[in-house]
Every structure is written in structure tokens, then in C-alpha cells.
Amino acid sequence: MTTLTFYGGVGEIGGNKILLTDSKTRVFLDFGMNFEKEKRYYEPPYLQPRNEDHLLGLGILPPLKGLYKNDETEPSIDAVLLSHPHLDHYGYLKYLKDDIPIICGEATKTIIIAKELSGLSASGYQIANLTKSRGLEILKEFVTFRTNRPPSSPIVFNPVHVDHSVPGAYGLILETSRGNVVYTGDFRLHGPYYQMTEEFIAAAKESEPSALIIEGTNIVNAKISSEAEVKTKIIPVIEHTKGLAMAGFSINDIDRLRSFYEAAHATGRKLAISMKQAFLLHKLESDPHLSIFPLDDSNISIFVKEKKKLYLWEQEITNHYDNIIDASDVEKMQNELILTTSFYDMNELIAIKPISGSTYILSQSEPFNEEMEIDFEKMLNWLERFGVPQYHIHVSGHALPYQLKWAIEEINPEKVFLVHTEKPELYKRFLSDLDMAIVSPEEGKEYEV
């Protein structure tokens, strides 16, 4: 018997944790962080879970034996298969036993490690660590793949790349005793690499699946746009900016970074990226599929925040590159730069002193994005304090409603499971004219494929 049990991504955007059981094989499809559920109880950094017991007690983590670090029983699953490196799809890996294999794309592993090293994590719950004495320590067992090059795995599957707002995103076609199960992860058909998603849909269709697990983020409030349109819109804003041009977007969004890099060229400015962006690009530079620009490009600067001590990962950047600037440099060359700044960089504005005519382009979802990288209202307060208007120019990393329906019709499964949506019943009714079983799953309930 082949079954699916949904422990996250049900009636919510993100938090995907889907247990696929096929005979004696048990694998999770993603093991993501539940932002909305955590927000009900926690307010980082003042109050946050210290270990898995807190999240288990609140019903946020799956209540299964043999999964977590503090559980002394043998591992109860064979692996976790990751679709892509967004926290709402991998963020709870840190609580799992270290000897449970994490199977993911090569770029996904690189991005997760880079984000882990440049972020903060509770002691003892890291995925990776960097110390002076021991160097880089990767604390999980990673097994990687590329498109149509599946690894040795407890379950046979074919990974096929899709276009999303982060590199290394895949859809998965899994072979089971009941037939093929297709998992889309997150995808879009209006991005710069929409052909990759089309290739995945074609491969999924050819597999004649018995079940399809598909996201539905944009089933409401979908905005029609494209990455090319984003670049077209940001250029005139920057051209009419007499002071400092600032841009806020997800560190993972390499397509958006490329758009601002090209906009900087078009407007005769330099692009000043954050240390975290630089560290991620530094780690990805060996991958020819993901190269954008060399970090020592003459039109690139790396902005370091004012602080007493640099972390080891930051020192790695300052030791490798000479094009480092700080707030005093930015203050002197405001009309020559596009500075990437998140909400957490706003303290730097006090030293930068943005001149009249400066602008801020928010180029990610608002009022918050799926990784909760900004507090929108507080950011607006900072911008108001310095007289900086804010523009919102963005394109979603998720498929539009008519694209979702087209993908389902093309793949033509026997059964469809709707996840990663806040409106599952609306989604279900939207698909009601299709000749297939449409399931809006309940959390913790087991479904036969």
C-alpha cells in the first residue's frame, strides 16, 4: 500500500512536510518551517523554540517516533527529499537526527549551507557550522542530484528542474508500487526560465501519475507580471533618483539580483550588495549554471555593516575581495550606487544619511515574504524618518491560477492533493470541472495514493 500523510502545508503557505510511505519505505517530501503557526506562540529573538519538544508540545512538528535528535530510538524514516532551499521547505531539518539522509539538488545544498553559516541558530541545532579550530562542519548527511540525474536513494525518483524565485528548485517524480507520484514543490511559468517548468510538466505527464501533489500559493490575489517587467519598471525609478537608490529583495532571489545588476549597468551606477548576498554568490561561483557576475566585478561593491567584530563567514569575504565599502563610503557616493538593504540593515541609514531624492524599491512580497525577512510597518517608519519614498516592484515565484489548472490538466493524474495554499476549498472548487479526484488534505490524516 502507498500512502501520503500531510504534516504541514495544509491550509497554509509553506511548512510542507509530506510523509510518503510505500511498503517498508518511508520518506518525507520537504520538512519545512511553519511560519504562521510559530507566529501564534513566538516572537524571535525574544521568545523562540529552543528544541523540538517545544514545537512538538504545540503540535507544530509531526508527533512521530524516531525522527528527532533527542529521541533515542532508531530512525523511523529513510530520507528527506527536498524540493528547494526556502525555509518553509527545509527549515525544520535541524531538529532531525543527523544520520537521516537529506536528498536535494546540488545548488540547494550549497544555498542551505551558506544561509546556515551566515545566520543564527540555537546551539546544537545547526545544519552546518564554521569555527576557527575545526573549519567547516556539515552536520547532516547530504546526497545531491541534478536534473534527470537521480542519486542512489531509498525510493526511485526523477528530479526535474523548475523555475522558482530561488535557484536549485525541483519537481519530483517518484516511483511507487501504486504508480508514480508527482510533487511540484514551488514553481512558476512566468519567470525567466519558464521552459524548465514546462520540461517538468512534460516529464510528469509522460509518467502517467496516479497522484499529483501541487502548490497553490497564488490561488488568490495573483498579480500578472514577469522578471523582464520588473527590470523594465525599476530602471526609470532609478534614473529619476537623485540620491541613493536602495533595493530590498530576498537574498535567495538570484534572478532579482541579476535584474538589479543589469539595472545598475543601464543607469550608470554600481550595485552594492550585502555581505550575505556576497557570501552566497561566493559559495555558488563554482556552479556555471548559476553564475551572474564575479564578485570582483568593477561595477560591484560589497557593503559591510558597522560592527565591532566580523563573523568568520564575513572574514572569508573581506579576505577574498577588495571592493568592500561601509556606511561612510555610501554617504559620499549616494548618487552612484544601488544599495541592497533589508529591514535589518535600517540602522545603517543613521550613518549613511540618505539625501533628498533617495528612493527605496521593495522587490519582494509585502507586507512580508515567505521567509519573514522584513517587518513592513517598521521599515516604512525608517523610510519616513529619512524622507525616502517606497516603490513596490515585484513578481511572484509561484504559478498563477490559470497556470496551475493548465499544469494539472496536462499532467492528468488520477488524484490531486492541494497543498501550500491558504484557500484550499476555493482551489478545490476552481478545479471541480476536472475529471479527477481533487483532495484538500487534512493535517495528520493518511491518504491512499
N, C-alpha and C positions, 0 to 999 in steps of 0.2 A: 504493500500500500504506500502511496505517495501523498504526503500532506504538507500543508502550509499553515503556520501559526504566526499571527501578526502581533508583535510586542511593541510596536511603535509605527509611526507614520499613518495611524488610523484617526481620521478626523482632525488631522493636524498637518502642517507643512514641516516635513523633516522628522528626525527621530527614528528613521527607518531601522527596524530590527525584525527581520522576517526569517523564521526558522523553517528550513526545508528538510523534511525527513523522507528518505527513500530507502525502505527496508532497514538496514542497520546503519546507513549513512545519515549523518545529521550535520548540516552546515547552516550558518547564518548568512543571509544576504544583507550586508551592511550591519553596523552596530553603532547607530548614531546617537548624538546627544539630543535630548528633548528640551528645547529652549523654553517653550511655553509652560511645560509642567514644572521645570525648575523655577521659573519666574514666580510661580504661585507661592513658593516657600523661601526662596533665597534672593539675596541682594549682594552679589560679588562686588568688591572683595571683602565686605564686612561680614557677610554670612554666606557660607557656601559649603557644600558637602565635603567632608574630609575623607570619607571612604565609601565603599559600596553599600555598607549596612544602612547608611542614611538614605540612599536612593531606593534600596530595597524596602525599607520601612515605609517609604512614601508611595510605593507602588510604581516607581518610575523605571527601575530596572527589571528585566524578566526574573521571576522568582524560581529559578532553575538551579538545581544542584550541579556541581562540577564545572561551574563557569568562572568563578571569581577567585582572586588572589588569596583571600583569607579562608577559602573553602578547601579543606584538606583532601576531599575525595578526588578521584581520577577525573580528568576532563570528560565532559559529557557530550561534547561536540567535536567534530573532526576538523573544522576550519571555519574561518570567516572570509567570505568573498566580498571585497569592496568594489563598489561601482565608481567612486571618485572621491577626491580629497576635500570634501566640505565637512565641517564639524558635525553637521546634522546627519552625516552618514558614517562618520568614524569616531566621533568624539568620546564614546564610552569604551573604546578599546583598552584604554589604560587600566580599567578595572578587571579585565580578563586575565586568566592565567597566562603567564608568559610563554608557555610551551604550546598554546593553541596557535596553529599557523594562521597568518594573515596573508591572504592571497589577493594581489592587486596589481595594477599596471605599474610599470617602472617609474613613470612620472609621478604617479600617486604616492609611491613610497618616498621619492625624493622630496615632494612637497610636504608630506606629513612630517618627515624628519626635520626639514628646515623650519617649519612652523613650530614644532615641538621645542627645538633648540632656542628659538628666538622668542618663545612665550614663557609663561609662568605656569607651573604645575605643582600640585601638592606633593611633598616629599614621599618617595616610594611609589608614586603612581605615574611615572613618566613612561613614555614610549621610547624615548632616547634621551641621552644625557651627554654633556660635554664638560670635562674637567681638565685642569692642568696636568694632574698626575696620571689620569687614565686615558685622556683624549676622548674620542667619540665612542660612546657605548650605545648600541642599538639593542634594546631590551626585549624586543619581540622577535619572533621567528617569521620573517617576511619571505614570501615566494612571489616572484613577479612574472608578468606576461606582457605581450604586445598583441595588437590586433591579429586575429587568426593564428596566433602562436600560443596556444594554451599550455600551461605548465603541467607537470605531474601533480595530480590533485585527488583528494578522496572522492570527488564527483567529476565526471567528464563534462566539460563545458567549452564553449567557444566565446571568447571575448571579442566584441566588435566596437570600435571607437564610435563615439557620438559627439556632437557639438554641444557644449555647455559653457558656462561662464568660468570654467577653470580647466586647465589642460589635464590630460590623462583621464577623461571621463569615458566610461564604457557601458554598453548594454551587454547583458549576459544571456546566452542561450545554453540552457542546462539540459543534459540528457538524464531522464529518469525512467523507471520501469513502467510508468504510466504514459510516457511520451515526453516531448520536450516542453520545458517551462522557460518562458522568456521574461526577463526582468529588465526594464528600461533604465533603471536608475533615474537620473535627471537628464533631460535633453531638450534641444530646441531645433527648429527648422528654419530660423530666420537669422542665424549667426553667420560669421564669415566662412565657416566650414560646414555648412548645412549638408554638403554632399556626404559627409561622414555619417550623419544621422540617416540619410537616405540609404546608405550602404547597410547600416544596421537593420533598418526596417525590411529591406530586401532579403537579407540573410535570415531574419526572424520569420518572414513569410515562407521562405523556402523550407524552413524546418518543420512547418505544419504543426505548430504547438498545440498541446492540449490546454495550456493555461498561459495567460499574459498578466504580469504584474506591472501596472503602468501608473506613472505620476500624474497629478492634475493640479499643479500649483496655480496655473493661470485660468482655471475654470471660471473665475470671476475677476473683474477689474483688469482684464488683459489690455495691454497697450501695444498697438502695432507700430513697430519701429525696427531698425536694424543697426548693426555696428557701423556700417557705412554712413547711415543717417546721423548717428551720434557724432562722428568725426566732422561731418558737414555742419552740424549745429554748433560745435564748440569752437570752431575756427573763428567765426565772426565775433563771438563773445570775447575771445582773447584779443582779436585785432582791435576791438574798441576798449580794451582795458589799458588805462594809462599808468596804473601802478602794478602791484603784484597780482598775478593770476594764480589762484590756488585751486587744487582739484582733490576731491575726496572720492576714492573708489576702493573696492576690495583689493587687498594685496594679492589675492589669488588670480585676479582677473587679468590675465596676460593680454587678452585681446584689447581690453580697455587701456592698458598700459601702452600697447602699440599705437592705439588711436591718439593718445596724448603725445607720444613721441613724434608721430607724424604731424600733429598739430603744432608742436613746438618748431619743427622744421619749417612749416608753412608760414608761421608768424614771426620767424627770426628770433626765437627765444631758445634758451636752454631748458631742458627738463631736469628738475632737481627731485630725485626720488628719495624715499625714506630708507633708513638702514635695513629695515625688514624686507622691503622690496629688493634692495641690493643683495641681501643675503640669499633670498630665494633665487634670484637670477644667477648669482654666483654658483649656487648648487645645481642649477639647471643648464649651465652653459655647455656642459659636455654632451647634451642631447641636441643633435642637429635639427630635430623636429620642432624644438621649442625656442630656438634662438631668435631674439628680437634685435638686440644691439649689444655690442661689447660694453662692459661697464666702464672701460676707459675711453669710450667714445667722446670726442671733443665737445659734443652737444649735450653731454650728460654730467650732472653733478650729483653727489651723494650727500644728503643732508643729515647731519648728526645733531641730535638734541643736546641742549645744555645740561650736563650732568657731571657729577664728581668722578664717576668711575664707569668704564665701559665693561660690558659683559664680554666673555670670551668670544662669543659669536660676532660681536661688534668689532672686537680687536682683529678678528680674522679679516674683516673688510678693510679696516684702516691700515692693516699691514700689507694688503694687496694693492690698494688703489690710492692715487694721489689727489684725485678730484673730490676731496672732502670739503664741504662748506658748513658753516654754522650760522646761527641767527644774525651775528654781526655782519657776515658776508651778505646774507639775504637782504638785510636792511639797506645796504649800499647799492644793490643791483636789482631792485624790485621790478623795474620795467623790462628786465632782461630775462626773467625767469617764469616758468610754470612750476610751482612748488606743490608736490603731492603731500597732503596733510589730512590726517584723520581727526576725529573728535579728541583723541588722546594726545594730539600734538598742539592743542589750542593754547597751552601755557606759553608756547614759543612766540605767540603773537605779541606778548608784552615786550620782548626784546626786539622783535622784528619791526614793530610799529608800522603796520600797513598804511601807506599813504593814501590820500584821497584818490579815488579812481581805481582802487583794487577791487577784485571780484573773487567769488568762491563758486566753483562748479561742483555741485553734488552729483556724482555719476554712479550712484548705486540706489537700491530701493530705499524709499523713505516711507514712514518715519524710522524704520530700522530695517536692516538687511538680515538675511537668514543666519548670519553669524554674529549678530548683535554687536557690530563693531562701532556703532555710534549711538549716542543719546541725542536725538534730533533736537529736542527743545533746548537743551543746554548748549548745543552747537550754535543754534540761532542766537542765543543770548551773547555768546562770544562775538559772533559776527556783527551783531547790532552794536555792541560796545565799541567796535573799531570802525563802524560805518561801512561795512562790507556787504553788498547785496549778494544774494544767493540765487543761482540758477540750478534747476534740476534737469539734467540731460542724461538719459539712461535708456538701456534696452535690457529686457529680461533675459535670464538664462534658461527660461522654460518655454515649452511649446504653447501656442495659442489654442483655444478651444477647437476651432475647425481643424487644426493640425493634429490634435490629439485624436479626434474622431477619424480623420483620414488614416492615421497610423494604425488604429485599431482595425478599421475595415481592411486595410492592406494586409496586416499580419493574419487576420481572420482566425483567431483562436477559438477553441470550444468554450472557454470560460475566461472572463476578465475580472481581475481583482484591482480595485481602485484604491490607491494609496497617495500619501503626500499631498493631501488636499483638505482644506477646511470646510468644503461643501460637498461631501461625498454623495448626499442624496440628490442634490442638484445635478451633479456629474452623472449619477445613475439615470436620472430621468432624461438628461440630454442624449444618452445613448440608448434609450428604451426602444427605438425603432430598429436596432441591430438584431440580427438573428443569431444571438449567442447569449449565454448566461452571464449576467452582469452582477458582480458581488461587491457590496460595500462591507468589508470585513469588520468584525467586532474584535476588539483587543483581547488577546489571550485565547481566542476560540480557534480550534483546529478545523481546517477545511481539507476535504479530499480534492486532489487535482483531477 
